[in-house]
Amino acid sequence: MSDTRIALALEAGLPLPATGKIAVLGPRAGMDLSALPKDRLVLITRFKPDFQAFAARGYDVATDSEGDFSMALVVLPRAKALARAMLAQVRLVPLVAVDGQKTDGVESVLKELRKRETVQGVISKSHGKLFWFAPGADYADWQGQVQKVDGFLTRPGVFSADKVDAGSALLAQALPPLSGKVADLGAGWGYLSAQTLARSPDVTGLHLVEADLTALDCAQVNVPDARAQFHWADATLWRPDSKLDAVIMNPPFHTGRAAEPDLGRAFIATAAAALAPSGQLWLVANRHLPYEAALAAAFGKVQETGGDNRFKILHAARPSRQGR
C-alpha cells in the first residue's frame, strides 16, 4: 500500500475518527503509514518478520485484533479466504477501510462487499484501490474456519491450507530415519515434522521454526509429540541453543508473486550455522531454483538424492566452518 492512497482517501472524505485506536490488519514491512496518527495505530500481524520490523520502528504491534477500535484498515493478503476472515474480524468496528493491489484481488473484494455494504468512497492509485464503509452486514460466512487436510488442522491463509504440499510429501517419504536433535525450518502447519517424528524414534527433540503464527498454532495441534518444540521466529535469523544433528526443510521461495531464491539461500545459511560438524541437511525444492551453489559454499558434500519432474531432494553434509 502506498502512503499516497491513504492521503488521497483522507482528502477525498475518508472520515478519520477524532479519537480512538486504529487497527491496521496485515501491514507489510516497509509500508508507509505516515498519513495516519502513529500514536493511535495498533498494527496487527502474525508474520514474525513484519512484527519485528514495525516494532523496531516504534509502532504498537499485536498478533490479534482484540480491543476496541474506532477504525480498522485491512491490508488485503493474496489469499481470498484469509481476506474474508480478516474482514469478518473487524465487522464490529464503526469504520473499515480496505486497501489492496489489483494483483491481490482488491477488485473482486470490492465487488463482493458492494453486495453487502454501502461503500462510501473509492480511491484508485498505483495499481490498487482503497475504499471504505461502515459495517452492518452479517459476516458469519466469512469467518475463518478450521479445515482438515488428511486429518491435520489448517486455517485460511496458511501455506498449503487445502492439501498436503507435494514437495513436503515427497521429502517426508524420502527421509531416512533421523536421530538426535533436529529442526524443521519453515515448518508450516507441521506435516513434515509430524511425519519425521512418526518415522524416527531416535529423534530426541525437534524444533519447529515458523514465521506465520497461525500456521504454528495449527502445528501445535498437529504435532502432539513431547519431543516437539515450537518457535515463532524468522527462520533466516533463528539459532538453536545447541548444535543440531539434522535440519529438514521445504523453504519458501517467494513473499510476493515473484520467485525470490535468496529466501531459500538464507534458510540454507541458517541450517549450516545451526548444524554440528557431523550434521546433515535435507531439503526439497522446485527444480528451477538454483540452490546448489549456496549449498556448495556452506557444505563440504552436496548431492541430489531423489525427486520427480517438479521437485528435487538435496542432501548436504559437512557444514563448513565459515557456515557454522
Long-range contacts (C-beta under 8 A, 24 or more apart in sequence): 1-27, 1-28, 1-31, 1-32, 1-75, 1-99, 1-100, 1-128, 1-130, 2-32, 2-125, 2-126, 2-128, 3-32, 3-33, 3-34, 3-35, 4-125, 4-126, 5-99, 5-123, 5-125, 5-126, 5-128, 5-129, 5-130, 6-33, 6-35, 6-36, 6-73, 6-99, 6-130, 7-35, 8-123, 8-125, 8-130, 9-97, 9-121, 9-123, 9-130, 9-132, 10-35, 12-121, 12-123, 13-120, 13-121, 14-97, 14-121, 14-130, 14-132, 15-95, 16-71, 17-70, 17-71, 17-94, 17-95, 19-70, 20-68, 20-69, 20-70, 20-71, 21-67, 21-68, 21-69, 21-70, 22-69, 22-70, 22-71, 22-72, 22-73, 23-65, 23-67, 23-69, 23-71, 23-72, 23-73, 23-90, 23-93, 24-72, 24-73, 24-75, 25-65, 25-72, 25-73, 25-74, 25-75, 25-86, 25-89, 25-90, 26-74, 26-75, 26-76, 26-77, 26-86, 27-54, 27-75, 28-75, 29-53, 29-54, 31-75, 33-59, 36-73, 42-67, 42-69, 46-212, 46-213, 46-214, 47-211, 47-212, 47-213, 48-211, 48-212, 48-213, 48-232, 48-233, 48-234, 49-211, 49-234, 52-234, 63-213, 65-89, 65-90, 69-93, 70-94, 70-95, 71-95, 71-96, 71-97, 72-96, 72-97, 73-97, 73-98, 73-99, 74-98, 74-99, 75-99, 75-100, 76-100, 76-101, 76-104, 76-105, 76-106, 76-109, 77-104, 77-157, 78-103, 78-104, 78-105, 78-256, 78-257, 79-156, 79-157, 79-161, 80-105, 80-108, 80-109, 81-144, 81-156, 81-157, 81-161, 82-144, 82-156, 82-157, 83-109, 84-139, 84-142, 84-144, 84-156, 85-142, 85-143, 85-144, 85-156, 85-157, 87-113, 87-139, 87-142, 88-139, 88-140, 88-142, 88-143, 88-144, 90-135, 91-135, 91-137, 91-139, 92-135, 93-135, 94-134, 94-135, 95-132, 95-133, 95-134, 96-132, 96-133, 96-134, 96-135, 97-130, 97-131, 97-132, 98-130, 98-131, 98-132, 99-128, 99-129, 99-130, 100-128, 100-129, 101-127, 101-128, 102-127, 102-128, 102-129, 103-127, 103-257, 104-128, 152-189, 152-190, 152-191, 152-194, 152-218, 152-222, 153-189, 153-218, 153-221, 153-222, 154-189, 154-218, 155-214, 155-215, 155-217, 155-218, 157-214, 158-188, 158-189, 158-212, 158-214, 158-215, 158-218, 159-188, 159-189, 159-212, 159-215, 159-252, 160-188, 160-189, 161-189, 164-191, 165-191, 165-250, 166-310, 166-311, 167-250, 167-284, 167-285, 167-286, 167-310, 167-311, 168-192, 168-250, 168-284, 170-284, 170-306, 170-307, 170-308, 170-311, 170-313, 171-248, 171-250, 171-282, 171-283, 171-284, 171-313, 172-196, 172-199, 174-282, 174-284, 174-305, 174-306, 174-313, 175-199, 175-200, 175-248, 175-282, 177-201, 177-202, 178-202, 178-203, 178-245, 178-246, 178-248, 179-203, 179-204, 179-245, 179-246, 180-204, 180-244, 180-245, 180-246, 181-205, 181-206, 181-207, 181-240, 181-242, 181-243, 181-244, 181-245, 181-246, 182-206, 182-207, 182-244, 182-245, 182-246, 182-247, 182-248, 183-207, 183-208, 183-209, 183-240, 183-244, 183-246, 183-247, 183-248, 183-271, 183-274, 184-208, 184-209, 184-247, 184-248, 184-249, 185-209, 185-235, 185-238, 185-247, 185-248, 185-249, 185-251, 185-267, 185-270, 185-271, 186-210, 186-211, 186-235, 186-249, 186-250, 186-251, 186-252, 186-267, 187-215, 187-216, 187-219, 188-212, 188-215, 188-219, 188-250, 189-215, 189-218, 189-219, 189-222, 190-218, 190-219, 190-220, 190-222, 190-223, 191-222, 192-248, 192-250, 193-219, 193-223, 193-228, 194-222, 194-223, 194-225, 196-248, 197-223, 197-225, 197-227, 197-228, 203-227, 205-229, 207-231, 207-240, 207-244, 209-233, 209-235, 209-238, 210-235, 211-235, 235-266, 235-267, 235-270, 236-263, 236-266, 236-267, 236-269, 236-270, 237-270, 238-270, 238-274, 239-270, 239-273, 239-274, 240-274, 243-274, 243-275, 243-276, 243-279, 243-324, 244-274, 244-275, 244-276, 244-279, 245-275, 245-276, 245-278, 245-279, 245-280, 246-275, 246-279, 246-280, 246-281, 246-282, 247-271, 247-274, 247-275, 247-279, 247-280, 247-281, 247-282, 248-281, 248-282, 248-283, 249-281, 249-282, 249-283, 249-284, 250-283, 250-284, 250-285, 251-283, 251-285, 253-285, 253-286, 253-289, 259-288, 259-289, 261-289, 261-290, 261-291, 264-289, 264-291, 264-294, 265-291, 265-294, 268-294, 268-295, 268-298, 268-316, 269-294, 269-298, 269-323, 271-298, 271-316, 271-319, 272-298, 272-299, 272-319, 272-320, 272-323, 272-324, 273-319, 273-323, 273-324, 275-319, 275-324, 277-318, 277-319, 277-324, 278-317, 279-317, 279-319, 280-315, 280-316, 280-317, 281-314, 281-315, 281-316, 281-317, 281-319, 282-313, 282-314, 282-315, 283-313, 283-314, 283-316, 284-311, 284-312, 284-313, 284-314, 285-311, 285-312, 285-314, 286-310, 286-311, 286-312, 287-311, 287-312, 297-323, 298-322, 298-323, 299-323
